[in-house]
Amino acid sequence: MANHSATKKDVRQATKRRDRNRYYGKTTRNAVRDLRAIKSKKEAGEKFPEVASQIDKLAKKGIIHKNKAANLKSKLAKKVNTLAK
């Protein structure tokens, strides 16, 4: 590692960003997992917009690819729509 102050600062910033991105990614994965576990159509319908919003935010920030976000939302929407009342 270089001893320039700008390089040291860049390392600190990258560490903060990595931790933040890991936190948001893990939180969203947990929300997706919880949504998939729901058996009630009404409850899943209420939760789906929140999870879709989280996925969109990850894609917007570049944490996940926009196509991955679209695929996730599509699969979740299909899952929610096939649930029984």
Residue pairs with C-beta under 8 A, 6 or more apart in sequence:
1 7
1 8
1 11
21 61
21 63
24 54
24 57
24 58
24 61
24 63
25 58
25 63
25 64
27 54
28 51
28 54
28 55
28 58
31 47
31 50
31 51
31 54
32 51
32 55
32 72
32 76
34 47
35 44
35 47
35 48
35 51
35 76
35 79
35 80
36 76
36 79
38 44
38 47
38 83
39 83
40 83
40 85
41 80
41 83
41 84
41 85
42 85
44 79
44 80
44 83
45 80
48 76
48 77
48 80
51 76
52 73
52 76
52 77
55 64
55 69
55 72
55 73
56 69
56 73
58 64
58 69
59 65
59 66
59 68
59 69
